[in-house]
Amino acid sequence: MSLADSVLAVNNDLPIRTDKPVHSGKVRSVYWLTDADSRRLIQDKGYDVPEDTPLAIMVISDRISAFDCIFHGEGNLQGIPGKGAALNAISNHWFGLFAENGLADSHILDIPHPFVWIVQKARPIKVEAICRQYITGSMWRAYSKGERVFCGITLPEGLSKDQKLPELLITPSTKGILTGIPGVPAQDDVNISRSDIEANYQAFGFEKPQDIDLYETLLKQGFKVISDALAKLDQVFVDTKFEFGYVNDKNGQSKLIYMDEVGTPDSSRIWDGPSLPRR
């Protein structure tokens, strides 16, 4: 079986040395390296992280995932050949633009192969950071049923489907099942408000209250960088999801970074602009 075929499948049995369970997600698999291998890579490659930082090899597949389901095609096709490498390349491009514009770092330390990222272990914030420029998707479904408060934000009357919103809105949801938070059901992907986060910031993984402002700033800045770049191609950045976490810099100071993927078709809606045919 070729590498491409094995990556197209579950990809949790690749010959990568690890002493921990392999985390095989819906699209990516994560191999946490041994402490010795992490230290050796940090020293050999000169990564700008503390020498005891745990590293992982993250391998992306070509699988298609939506609404917590992995899609299978005819002939046991388990994905779209080349999709994984394309998603990695898209995220790599946007992370590079974030760096050029002086935004926060990401979890990616190295890209040795189109299927592969070498990443540092982060302390994740348990919030799906969602930014919306248009009313569509779940926001429109709620609005069309008469709901006017969405994630603690009061929406004006008279909005139409797919209309541009008066301002860029942040509509977070839970990442994973969180328990013991007043007013927040113990379910994955539950809409929450900023006041929910403020009242329970530690339960959501924030280290200090002011980091709530920082995550919103980084979300808006990242959204603008991608939106401005896409506008030059007559593409409309409709909405997106970012994820954030904490790592320590070489001095041991905690800092907030971008995690997961950014600006991909898996995490974002992107529409053709007026001069392009609508699909």
C-alpha positions in Angstrom: 0.0 0.0 0.0 1.4 3.4 -1.0 1.7 6.3 1.5 -1.1 8.1 -0.3 -3.4 5.1 0.1 -2.5 4.7 3.8 -3.1 8.4 4.5 -6.4 8.2 2.7 -7.5 5.6 5.2 -7.5 5.9 9.0 -3.8 6.7 9.3 -3.4 5.7 12.9 -1.0 2.9 12.2 1.9 4.6 10.4 5.4 3.6 11.3 6.0 6.7 13.6 7.7 6.1 17.0 5.5 7.0 19.9 4.9 5.8 23.4 1.4 7.2 23.7 -2.0 6.4 22.1 -2.4 7.7 18.6 -5.3 10.2 18.4 -7.1 9.6 15.2 -9.6 12.4 14.6 -12.2 12.8 11.9 -9.6 14.1 9.4 -6.2 14.2 11.2 -4.2 11.8 13.3 -1.7 12.9 16.0 1.4 10.9 17.0 2.9 12.3 20.2 6.7 11.8 20.1 8.7 10.3 22.9 10.3 12.9 25.2 13.7 12.0 23.9 12.7 12.4 20.2 11.0 15.7 21.0 14.1 17.1 22.7 16.3 15.8 19.8 14.1 17.5 17.2 14.0 20.8 19.1 17.8 20.8 19.4 18.5 19.6 15.9 16.0 21.9 14.1 16.4 24.8 16.5 12.7 25.3 17.1 12.0 28.4 19.1 10.3 26.5 22.0 11.4 25.4 25.5 13.6 22.3 25.3 11.0 20.2 27.2 8.1 21.0 24.9 6.2 17.9 23.8 6.0 17.6 20.0 3.7 15.6 17.8 3.6 14.6 14.2 0.2 15.5 12.8 -0.9 13.6 9.6 -3.8 14.8 7.6 -6.0 12.4 5.6 -8.2 12.9 2.5 -11.3 12.0 4.5 -14.4 14.1 4.3 -16.1 15.0 7.6 -19.2 17.0 8.2 -21.6 17.2 11.2 -19.5 14.6 13.1 -19.8 12.1 10.3 -17.0 10.7 8.1 -18.3 10.2 4.5 -17.6 7.1 2.4 -18.0 6.8 -1.3 -18.6 4.1 -3.8 -16.0 1.5 -4.2 -14.9 2.0 -0.6 -13.5 5.4 -1.4 -12.7 7.1 1.9 -12.0 10.6 0.7 -11.0 12.8 -2.1 -7.4 12.2 -3.3 -5.3 15.3 -2.7 -7.8 16.9 -0.4 -5.6 16.6 2.7 -2.5 18.1 1.1 -4.7 20.9 -0.3 -6.2 21.7 3.2 -2.7 21.7 4.7 -1.4 24.1 2.0 -4.3 26.5 2.5 -3.8 26.7 6.2 0.0 27.0 5.7 -0.6 30.0 3.4 -2.9 31.8 5.9 -0.6 31.1 8.8 2.2 32.6 6.8 0.1 35.7 6.1 -0.7 36.0 9.8 3.0 35.9 10.6 3.7 38.6 7.9 1.0 40.8 9.5 2.4 40.4 13.0 -0.4 38.3 14.4 0.0 35.5 16.9 2.1 32.3 16.2 0.5 28.9 15.5 1.1 25.4 16.8 3.0 24.5 13.6 6.8 24.3 13.9 7.7 22.5 10.7 6.1 21.2 7.5 8.4 18.3 6.3 5.8 16.9 3.9 2.5 18.0 2.3 0.6 15.5 4.5 2.5 16.4 7.7 2.9 19.1 10.3 5.2 19.0 13.3 3.4 20.7 16.1 3.9 21.7 19.7 1.6 20.7 22.4 -0.8 23.5 23.5 -3.3 24.0 26.2 -6.5 24.4 24.2 -9.1 26.9 24.8 -12.4 25.0 24.9 -14.2 27.5 22.6 -15.0 27.2 18.9 -14.2 30.8 17.9 -16.7 31.6 15.2 -16.8 34.9 13.2 -19.6 35.8 10.9 -19.9 38.5 8.3 -23.2 37.3 6.7 -26.4 35.8 8.2 -26.5 32.2 6.9 -26.3 28.7 8.2 -27.3 28.1 11.8 -27.7 31.8 12.5 -30.2 32.2 9.7 -32.1 29.0 10.7 -32.5 30.4 14.2 -33.4 33.9 12.9 -36.0 32.5 10.5 -37.7 30.8 13.4 -38.1 34.1 15.2 -35.1 34.0 17.4 -33.4 37.4 17.8 -30.8 36.7 20.4 -27.9 34.5 19.1 -25.0 33.8 21.4 -26.0 36.7 23.6 -26.1 39.1 20.6 -29.4 40.8 19.7 -30.0 40.8 16.0 -32.0 43.6 14.3 -35.4 43.0 12.6 -35.7 42.7 8.9 -32.6 40.8 8.0 -32.8 38.5 4.9 -31.0 35.2 4.2 -27.4 35.6 3.2 -27.5 39.4 3.9 -24.3 41.1 5.1 -24.5 41.8 8.8 -24.2 45.4 10.1 -20.9 44.4 11.8 -18.6 41.4 12.1 -20.1 39.1 14.8 -18.3 36.6 17.1 -20.7 33.7 17.9 -18.7 31.1 20.0 -19.7 27.6 20.8 -18.3 24.9 23.1 -15.4 22.7 22.0 -16.1 19.3 23.4 -18.4 18.4 26.2 -18.0 20.7 29.2 -19.7 20.0 32.6 -20.5 22.1 35.6 -20.8 25.4 33.8 -24.0 27.2 34.8 -26.4 27.7 31.9 -24.2 25.7 29.4 -25.6 22.2 28.5 -23.0 19.4 28.7 -23.0 18.9 24.9 -20.5 19.5 22.2 -20.9 22.5 19.9 -23.4 24.4 22.1 -23.8 28.1 21.4 -22.5 30.3 24.2 -22.2 34.0 24.9 -19.4 36.2 25.8 -20.9 36.6 29.3 -20.9 32.8 29.7 -17.1 32.9 29.0 -16.5 35.9 31.2 -18.3 34.2 34.2 -16.5 30.9 33.7 -13.3 31.8 31.9 -11.1 29.2 33.7 -13.6 26.4 32.8 -13.3 27.4 29.2 -9.5 27.2 29.4 -8.6 30.9 29.6 -5.7 31.7 31.9 -6.8 35.2 32.7 -9.9 37.3 32.0 -8.1 39.8 29.7 -7.3 37.0 27.3 -11.0 36.9 26.3 -10.3 40.3 24.6 -7.1 39.0 23.1 -8.8 35.9 21.6 -11.5 38.1 20.0 -8.9 40.5 18.7 -6.9 37.7 17.1 -10.1 36.2 15.7 -11.0 39.5 14.1 -7.5 40.2 12.8 -7.2 36.8 11.3 -10.6 37.1 9.7 -9.6 40.4 8.2 -6.3 39.1 6.8 -8.1 36.3 5.0 -11.1 38.4 4.0 -8.9 41.1 2.4 -6.8 38.5 0.5 -9.9 36.7 -0.8 -11.5 40.0 -1.9 -8.7 40.6 -4.3 -9.7 37.3 -6.0 -13.4 38.3 -5.9 -14.1 35.8 -3.2 -16.3 36.6 -0.1 -15.2 35.3 3.3 -18.6 34.6 4.8 -17.8 33.0 8.2 -15.1 30.8 9.8 -14.0 29.0 12.8 -10.7 29.4 14.6 -9.2 27.6 17.5 -6.8 28.9 20.1 -4.5 27.6 22.8 -1.6 28.4 25.1 2.0 27.5 24.8 5.1 28.7 26.6 7.8 30.7 24.9 11.5 30.0 25.4 11.4 32.2 28.5 8.6 30.1 30.0 6.0 32.9 29.5 2.6 31.8 28.4 1.3 33.1 25.1 -1.9 32.6 23.1 -1.6 31.0 19.7 -3.7 29.9 16.7 -4.4 26.1 16.5 -5.9 23.6 14.2 -6.6 24.9 10.7 -7.6 28.3 9.4 -9.4 29.6 6.3 -10.1 26.1 4.7 -13.3 24.9 3.1 -13.6 22.6 6.1 -13.7 25.4 8.6 -15.1 28.3 6.5 -17.8 29.5 4.1 -16.4 31.2 1.0 -18.6 32.5 -1.7 -17.9 33.7 -5.3 -18.1 37.4 -5.6 -20.3 39.4 -8.0 -18.1 38.9 -11.1 -17.8 35.2 -10.7 -20.6 32.7 -11.5 -22.4 31.3 -8.4 -22.1 27.6 -8.0 
